[in-house]
Amino acid sequence: MPQETTKYRGEKVAREDNIDIDMISILQSIGRGISNALSFLTSAIKNYFLLISVLVGASIAVSYVVYKTTKPYYTSSMTLVLANIRNEFIEDQLDKLSDMIDDDNFETVANRLDITADAARQVKEMKFINLDQDRIDEDSVLTGSPFRIELTIYEPLLFESLEPAITNYLENNRYFARQKSIKQKQVENLISKLKEEISSIDSMKTNVSEPKGPVGGFVYGQPIDPTNLYRESITMYKEQVELESDLEKLANVEIVTGFTPRLRPTGPSLIRYLAISGLVGLLLGIIVAINLENKKRKKTGLA
């Protein structure tokens, strides 16, 4: 029994030694492969350095020409807030407008924003950003939250006219307009009712202060107190003023901060153009150099 155990242990150690040897061989093979590849790459770059330089220079030159012929654009943003309306409704409406801009459907864009077709052609891109998206739970609905509209245009002077154009476009949505009309009618009816009540109380105050008959009076069996009449009149008037203030601010969408005027273009960026084109030219040159070096070695029998 001890002899069998010793034999088993010996075989196990032998297998482990073989595994270690195999791993070392594999790692050595990988190392040689990487070393050969780096040597081949270095040789290809060295032998065809001039060709690679020409391709990099040509790529940069083409990129510069494209940059000079690309129309400069300007990007700015404005922040708006909703009046108890789900943000996804506004987002959907703006996404549709953005799709029209991406499709170059300038006539429809001009019609929706109530601007000229020439002005609509100056709009390059529009984005919608919810500012409180990360502050709510995943299963919650974002309502009445501020959001940002990021607009990219070719003519910076149009920011001033596009600000009210976009706001009116959102405000004149049929659903939003109907909700606003309903609320406006409710507030106007309350104001009208308060005015009638105030007028009635004013008449009662006049009768109490300037009686034409016997002094004294009763309301619902209770004596009239002039102090209560004045207090009630002031309370109602305050309610009327607050409602009239709400009526003036009755809007589904309000601007928090408008578009910032831009003097310098946002893009295109010359540095970015040259960097990307230079990298593309370098990669293309290396690929061409590797292919030429490989063909060269095959002809000379070195491959």
C-alpha positions as a Markdown table, in Angstrom:
| # | Residue | x | y | z |
|---|---|---|---|---|
| 1 | Met | 0.0 | 0.0 | 0.0 |
| 2 | Pro | 2.8 | 2.5 | 0.8 |
| 3 | Gln | 4.5 | 1.7 | -2.4 |
| 4 | Glu | 1.3 | 2.4 | -4.4 |
| 5 | Thr | 0.9 | 5.8 | -2.6 |
| 6 | Thr | 4.5 | 6.7 | -3.3 |
| 7 | Lys | 4.1 | 5.8 | -7.0 |
| 8 | Tyr | 0.9 | 7.8 | -7.3 |
| 9 | Arg | 2.6 | 10.9 | -5.8 |
| 10 | Gly | 5.5 | 10.5 | -8.1 |
| 11 | Glu | 3.2 | 10.4 | -11.2 |
| 12 | Lys | 1.3 | 13.5 | -9.9 |
| 13 | Val | 4.6 | 15.4 | -9.5 |
| 14 | Ala | 5.7 | 14.3 | -12.9 |
| 15 | Arg | 2.4 | 15.6 | -14.5 |
| 16 | Glu | 2.8 | 18.9 | -12.7 |
| 17 | Asp | 6.3 | 19.3 | -13.9 |
| 18 | Asn | 5.2 | 18.6 | -17.5 |
| 19 | Ile | 2.4 | 21.2 | -17.1 |
| 20 | Asp | 5.0 | 23.8 | -15.9 |
| 21 | Ile | 7.3 | 23.0 | -18.8 |
| 22 | Asp | 4.4 | 23.3 | -21.3 |
| 23 | Met | 3.4 | 26.7 | -19.9 |
| 24 | Ile | 6.9 | 27.9 | -20.1 |
| 25 | Ser | 7.2 | 26.8 | -23.7 |
| 26 | Ile | 3.9 | 28.5 | -24.6 |
| 27 | Leu | 4.9 | 31.7 | -23.0 |
| 28 | Gln | 8.3 | 31.6 | -24.7 |
| 29 | Ser | 6.5 | 31.0 | -28.1 |
| 30 | Ile | 4.2 | 34.0 | -27.4 |
| 31 | Gly | 7.2 | 36.1 | -26.5 |
| 32 | Arg | 9.1 | 35.1 | -29.7 |
| 33 | Gly | 6.0 | 35.8 | -31.8 |
| 34 | Ile | 5.5 | 39.3 | -30.3 |
| 35 | Ser | 9.2 | 40.0 | -30.7 |
| 36 | Asn | 9.2 | 38.9 | -34.4 |
| 37 | Ala | 6.0 | 40.9 | -35.0 |
| 38 | Leu | 7.5 | 44.1 | -33.5 |
| 39 | Ser | 10.7 | 43.5 | -35.5 |
| 40 | Phe | 8.7 | 43.1 | -38.7 |
| 41 | Leu | 6.7 | 46.2 | -37.9 |
| 42 | Thr | 9.8 | 48.3 | -37.2 |
| 43 | Ser | 11.4 | 47.1 | -40.3 |
| 44 | Ala | 8.4 | 47.9 | -42.4 |
| 45 | Ile | 8.1 | 51.4 | -41.0 |
| 46 | Lys | 11.8 | 52.1 | -41.4 |
| 47 | Asn | 11.8 | 50.8 | -45.0 |
| 48 | Tyr | 8.7 | 52.7 | -46.1 |
| 49 | Phe | 8.9 | 55.7 | -43.8 |
| 50 | Leu | 8.7 | 58.1 | -46.7 |
| 51 | Leu | 5.6 | 56.5 | -48.1 |
| 52 | Ile | 3.9 | 56.6 | -44.6 |
| 53 | Ser | 4.9 | 60.3 | -44.3 |
| 54 | Val | 3.4 | 61.1 | -47.7 |
| 55 | Leu | 0.1 | 59.4 | -46.8 |
| 56 | Val | -0.1 | 61.2 | -43.4 |
| 57 | Gly | 0.6 | 64.5 | -45.1 |
| 58 | Ala | -2.0 | 63.8 | -47.8 |
| 59 | Ser | -4.6 | 62.9 | -45.2 |
| 60 | Ile | -3.9 | 66.1 | -43.3 |
| 61 | Ala | -4.1 | 68.2 | -46.4 |
| 62 | Val | -7.5 | 66.6 | -47.4 |
| 63 | Ser | -8.7 | 67.2 | -43.9 |
| 64 | Tyr | -7.7 | 70.9 | -44.0 |
| 65 | Val | -9.5 | 71.3 | -47.3 |
| 66 | Val | -12.7 | 69.7 | -45.8 |
| 67 | Tyr | -12.4 | 72.0 | -42.8 |
| 68 | Lys | -12.1 | 75.1 | -44.9 |
| 69 | Thr | -15.2 | 74.1 | -46.9 |
| 70 | Thr | -17.3 | 73.1 | -43.9 |
| 71 | Lys | -19.7 | 75.8 | -42.8 |
| 72 | Pro | -19.1 | 76.9 | -39.2 |
| 73 | Tyr | -21.9 | 76.3 | -36.7 |
| 74 | Tyr | -22.8 | 77.7 | -33.3 |
| 75 | Thr | -24.3 | 75.8 | -30.3 |
| 76 | Ser | -26.2 | 77.3 | -27.4 |
| 77 | Ser | -28.9 | 76.1 | -25.0 |
| 78 | Met | -31.9 | 77.4 | -23.1 |
| 79 | Thr | -33.6 | 76.1 | -20.0 |
| 80 | Leu | -37.4 | 75.9 | -19.6 |
| 81 | Val | -39.7 | 74.6 | -16.9 |
| 82 | Leu | -43.1 | 73.0 | -17.3 |
| 83 | Ala | -46.4 | 73.6 | -15.4 |
| 84 | Asn | -47.3 | 70.2 | -14.1 |
| 85 | Ile | -46.9 | 68.5 | -17.4 |
| 86 | Arg | -45.1 | 65.2 | -17.9 |
| 87 | Asn | -41.7 | 65.9 | -19.5 |
| 88 | Glu | -42.1 | 63.0 | -21.8 |
| 89 | Phe | -44.8 | 64.8 | -23.7 |
| 90 | Ile | -42.5 | 67.7 | -24.4 |
| 91 | Glu | -39.6 | 65.4 | -25.2 |
| 92 | Asp | -41.8 | 63.5 | -27.8 |
| 93 | Gln | -42.8 | 66.8 | -29.4 |
| 94 | Leu | -39.3 | 68.1 | -29.6 |
| 95 | Asp | -38.0 | 64.7 | -30.9 |
| 96 | Lys | -40.5 | 65.0 | -33.8 |
| 97 | Leu | -39.2 | 68.5 | -34.6 |
| 98 | Ser | -35.6 | 67.2 | -34.4 |
| 99 | Asp | -36.5 | 64.4 | -36.8 |
| 100 | Met | -37.8 | 67.0 | -39.3 |
| 101 | Ile | -34.5 | 68.9 | -39.0 |
| 102 | Asp | -32.4 | 65.8 | -39.5 |
| 103 | Asp | -34.6 | 65.0 | -42.6 |
| 104 | Asp | -34.0 | 68.5 | -44.0 |
| 105 | Asn | -37.7 | 69.0 | -44.0 |
| 106 | Phe | -37.3 | 72.8 | -43.8 |
| 107 | Glu | -40.7 | 73.8 | -45.0 |
| 108 | Thr | -42.5 | 71.9 | -42.3 |
| 109 | Val | -40.0 | 73.1 | -39.7 |
| 110 | Ala | -40.6 | 76.7 | -40.8 |
| 111 | Asn | -44.4 | 76.1 | -40.6 |
| 112 | Arg | -44.3 | 74.6 | -37.1 |
| 113 | Leu | -42.0 | 77.3 | -35.7 |
| 114 | Asp | -43.6 | 80.1 | -37.6 |
| 115 | Ile | -40.3 | 81.2 | -39.2 |
| 116 | Thr | -39.1 | 81.6 | -42.7 |
| 117 | Ala | -37.8 | 78.7 | -44.7 |
| 118 | Asp | -34.4 | 80.4 | -45.0 |
| 119 | Ala | -34.2 | 80.6 | -41.2 |
| 120 | Ala | -35.2 | 77.0 | -40.9 |
| 121 | Arg | -32.4 | 76.0 | -43.2 |
| 122 | Gln | -29.9 | 77.5 | -40.7 |
| 123 | Val | -30.9 | 75.0 | -38.0 |
| 124 | Lys | -28.3 | 72.1 | -37.9 |
| 125 | Glu | -29.3 | 70.1 | -34.9 |
| 126 | Met | -31.5 | 70.2 | -31.8 |
| 127 | Lys | -31.3 | 68.1 | -28.6 |
| 128 | Phe | -33.5 | 67.6 | -25.5 |
| 129 | Ile | -32.0 | 67.1 | -22.1 |
| 130 | Asn | -34.0 | 66.4 | -18.8 |
| 131 | Leu | -32.1 | 68.1 | -16.0 |
| 132 | Asp | -33.7 | 66.1 | -13.2 |
| 133 | Gln | -33.7 | 62.7 | -14.9 |
| 134 | Asp | -31.1 | 61.2 | -12.5 |
| 135 | Arg | -32.9 | 62.5 | -9.4 |
| 136 | Ile | -36.0 | 60.4 | -9.6 |
| 137 | Asp | -36.7 | 56.7 | -9.2 |
| 138 | Glu | -36.8 | 54.5 | -12.2 |
| 139 | Asp | -40.5 | 53.8 | -11.8 |
| 140 | Ser | -41.4 | 57.5 | -11.2 |
| 141 | Val | -42.8 | 59.9 | -13.8 |
| 142 | Leu | -41.0 | 63.2 | -14.4 |
| 143 | Thr | -43.5 | 66.0 | -14.2 |
| 144 | Gly | -43.1 | 69.7 | -14.2 |
| 145 | Ser | -39.3 | 69.5 | -14.2 |
| 146 | Pro | -36.8 | 71.9 | -15.9 |
| 147 | Phe | -35.3 | 70.7 | -19.2 |
| 148 | Arg | -32.7 | 72.0 | -21.6 |
| 149 | Ile | -32.9 | 72.5 | -25.3 |
| 150 | Glu | -29.5 | 72.5 | -27.1 |
| 151 | Leu | -29.7 | 74.1 | -30.5 |
| 152 | Thr | -27.0 | 74.1 | -33.2 |
| 153 | Ile | -27.4 | 76.6 | -36.0 |
| 154 | Tyr | -25.3 | 78.2 | -38.8 |
| 155 | Glu | -26.4 | 81.8 | -38.2 |
| 156 | Pro | -25.8 | 83.0 | -34.6 |
| 157 | Leu | -28.2 | 86.0 | -34.9 |
| 158 | Leu | -31.1 | 83.6 | -35.2 |
| 159 | Phe | -30.9 | 82.5 | -31.5 |
| 160 | Glu | -32.9 | 85.6 | -30.5 |
| 161 | Ser | -35.8 | 84.8 | -32.8 |
| 162 | Leu | -35.7 | 81.0 | -32.3 |
| 163 | Glu | -36.1 | 81.3 | -28.5 |
| 164 | Pro | -39.8 | 82.5 | -28.7 |
| 165 | Ala | -40.4 | 80.4 | -31.8 |
| 166 | Ile | -39.6 | 77.2 | -30.0 |
| 167 | Thr | -41.5 | 78.3 | -26.8 |
| 168 | Asn | -44.6 | 79.1 | -28.8 |
| 169 | Tyr | -44.3 | 75.8 | -30.7 |
| 170 | Leu | -44.5 | 73.9 | -27.4 |
| 171 | Glu | -47.1 | 76.2 | -25.9 |
| 172 | Asn | -49.4 | 75.9 | -28.9 |
| 173 | Asn | -49.6 | 72.1 | -28.7 |
| 174 | Arg | -53.3 | 71.2 | -29.0 |
| 175 | Tyr | -53.3 | 69.3 | -25.7 |
| 176 | Phe | -51.3 | 71.9 | -23.8 |
| 177 | Ala | -53.4 | 74.7 | -25.3 |
| 178 | Arg | -56.6 | 73.0 | -24.3 |
| 179 | Gln | -55.4 | 72.5 | -20.7 |
| 180 | Lys | -54.3 | 76.1 | -20.5 |
| 181 | Ser | -57.7 | 77.2 | -21.8 |
| 182 | Ile | -59.6 | 75.2 | -19.2 |
| 183 | Lys | -57.5 | 76.5 | -16.4 |
| 184 | Gln | -57.7 | 80.1 | -17.7 |
| 185 | Lys | -61.5 | 79.8 | -17.8 |
| 186 | Gln | -61.6 | 78.5 | -14.2 |
| 187 | Val | -59.4 | 81.3 | -12.9 |
| 188 | Glu | -61.4 | 84.0 | -14.8 |
| 189 | Asn | -64.7 | 82.6 | -13.3 |
| 190 | Leu | -63.2 | 82.7 | -9.8 |
| 191 | Ile | -62.0 | 86.3 | -10.4 |
| 192 | Ser | -65.4 | 87.3 | -11.7 |
| 193 | Lys | -67.1 | 85.7 | -8.6 |
| 194 | Leu | -64.7 | 87.5 | -6.2 |
| 195 | Lys | -65.5 | 90.8 | -7.9 |
| 196 | Glu | -69.2 | 90.3 | -7.4 |
| 197 | Glu | -68.7 | 89.4 | -3.7 |
| 198 | Ile | -66.4 | 92.4 | -3.2 |
| 199 | Ser | -68.9 | 94.7 | -4.8 |
| 200 | Ser | -71.7 | 93.3 | -2.6 |
| 201 | Ile | -69.7 | 93.8 | 0.5 |
| 202 | Asp | -68.8 | 97.3 | -0.6 |
| 203 | Ser | -72.5 | 98.1 | -0.9 |
| 204 | Met | -73.1 | 96.7 | 2.6 |
| 205 | Lys | -70.3 | 98.8 | 4.0 |
| 206 | Thr | -71.8 | 101.9 | 2.3 |
| 207 | Asn | -75.2 | 101.1 | 3.8 |
| 208 | Val | -73.7 | 100.6 | 7.3 |
| 209 | Ser | -71.5 | 103.7 | 7.2 |
| 210 | Glu | -74.2 | 105.9 | 5.6 |
| 211 | Pro | -77.6 | 104.6 | 6.7 |
| 212 | Lys | -80.6 | 106.0 | 5.0 |
| 213 | Gly | -83.1 | 104.4 | 7.5 |
| 214 | Pro | -82.9 | 103.1 | 11.1 |
| 215 | Val | -79.3 | 102.5 | 12.2 |
| 216 | Gly | -78.2 | 98.9 | 12.5 |
| 217 | Gly | -78.7 | 95.8 | 10.3 |
| 218 | Phe | -78.8 | 92.1 | 10.3 |
| 219 | Val | -77.3 | 89.4 | 8.1 |
| 220 | Tyr | -78.8 | 85.9 | 8.5 |
| 221 | Gly | -80.2 | 87.0 | 11.9 |
| 222 | Gln | -76.8 | 88.4 | 13.1 |
| 223 | Pro | -76.0 | 92.1 | 13.6 |
| 224 | Ile | -73.7 | 93.6 | 10.9 |
| 225 | Asp | -70.2 | 94.3 | 12.2 |
| 226 | Pro | -68.4 | 96.9 | 10.0 |
| 227 | Thr | -65.0 | 95.6 | 11.1 |
| 228 | Asn | -65.8 | 92.1 | 9.8 |
| 229 | Leu | -67.0 | 93.6 | 6.5 |
| 230 | Tyr | -63.7 | 95.5 | 6.0 |
| 231 | Arg | -61.7 | 92.4 | 7.0 |
| 232 | Glu | -63.6 | 90.1 | 4.6 |
| 233 | Ser | -63.3 | 92.7 | 1.8 |
| 234 | Ile | -59.5 | 92.9 | 2.2 |
| 235 | Thr | -59.2 | 89.0 | 2.2 |
| 236 | Met | -61.3 | 88.7 | -1.0 |
| 237 | Tyr | -59.3 | 91.5 | -2.6 |
| 238 | Lys | -56.0 | 89.7 | -1.8 |
| 239 | Glu | -57.4 | 86.5 | -3.4 |
| 240 | Gln | -58.4 | 88.4 | -6.5 |
| 241 | Val | -54.9 | 89.9 | -6.8 |
| 242 | Glu | -53.3 | 86.5 | -6.5 |
| 243 | Leu | -55.6 | 85.0 | -9.0 |
| 244 | Glu | -55.0 | 87.8 | -11.5 |
| 245 | Ser | -51.2 | 87.3 | -11.0 |
| 246 | Asp | -51.7 | 83.5 | -11.7 |
| 247 | Leu | -53.7 | 84.4 | -14.8 |
| 248 | Glu | -50.8 | 86.5 | -16.1 |
| 249 | Lys | -48.3 | 83.7 | -15.5 |
| 250 | Leu | -50.7 | 81.1 | -16.9 |
| 251 | Ala | -48.3 | 79.3 | -19.3 |
| 252 | Asn | -47.5 | 75.6 | -19.8 |
| 253 | Val | -43.9 | 76.4 | -20.6 |
| 254 | Glu | -41.8 | 79.1 | -19.1 |
| 255 | Ile | -38.2 | 80.2 | -20.0 |
| 256 | Val | -35.8 | 80.0 | -17.1 |
| 257 | Thr | -32.6 | 81.0 | -19.1 |
| 258 | Gly | -32.6 | 81.8 | -22.7 |
| 259 | Phe | -30.0 | 81.1 | -25.5 |
| 260 | Thr | -26.6 | 82.7 | -24.9 |
| 261 | Pro | -25.4 | 84.8 | -27.9 |
| 262 | Arg | -22.4 | 83.3 | -29.6 |
| 263 | Leu | -19.6 | 85.3 | -31.4 |
| 264 | Arg | -17.2 | 82.4 | -32.0 |
| 265 | Pro | -18.3 | 79.2 | -33.8 |
| 266 | Thr | -18.5 | 76.0 | -31.8 |
| 267 | Gly | -17.2 | 74.0 | -34.7 |
| 268 | Pro | -15.7 | 72.6 | -36.8 |
| 269 | Ser | -12.5 | 72.2 | -34.8 |
| 270 | Leu | -9.3 | 72.5 | -36.9 |
| 271 | Ile | -7.2 | 70.6 | -34.3 |
| 272 | Arg | -9.7 | 67.8 | -34.1 |
| 273 | Tyr | -9.9 | 67.5 | -37.9 |
| 274 | Leu | -6.1 | 67.4 | -38.2 |
| 275 | Ala | -5.6 | 65.0 | -35.3 |
| 276 | Ile | -8.1 | 62.5 | -36.6 |
| 277 | Ser | -6.9 | 62.7 | -40.2 |
| 278 | Gly | -3.3 | 62.4 | -39.2 |
| 279 | Leu | -4.1 | 59.2 | -37.2 |
| 280 | Val | -6.1 | 57.8 | -40.1 |
| 281 | Gly | -3.2 | 58.6 | -42.5 |
| 282 | Leu | -0.7 | 57.0 | -40.1 |
| 283 | Leu | -2.7 | 53.8 | -39.8 |
| 284 | Leu | -3.3 | 53.6 | -43.5 |
| 285 | Gly | 0.4 | 54.1 | -44.2 |
| 286 | Ile | 1.4 | 51.4 | -41.7 |
| 287 | Ile | -1.0 | 48.9 | -43.3 |
| 288 | Val | 0.4 | 49.7 | -46.7 |
| 289 | Ala | 4.0 | 49.4 | -45.5 |
| 290 | Ile | 3.3 | 46.0 | -43.8 |
| 291 | Asn | 1.8 | 44.6 | -47.0 |
| 292 | Leu | 4.7 | 45.9 | -49.1 |
| 293 | Glu | 7.2 | 44.5 | -46.6 |
| 294 | Asn | 5.5 | 41.2 | -46.6 |
| 295 | Lys | 5.5 | 40.9 | -50.4 |
| 296 | Lys | 9.2 | 42.0 | -50.4 |
| 297 | Arg | 10.1 | 39.2 | -48.0 |
| 298 | Lys | 8.2 | 36.6 | -49.9 |
| 299 | Lys | 10.1 | 37.5 | -53.1 |
| 300 | Thr | 13.4 | 37.3 | -51.3 |
| 301 | Gly | 12.5 | 34.1 | -49.5 |
| 302 | Leu | 12.8 | 35.7 | -46.0 |
| 303 | Ala | 9.2 | 35.2 | -45.0 |
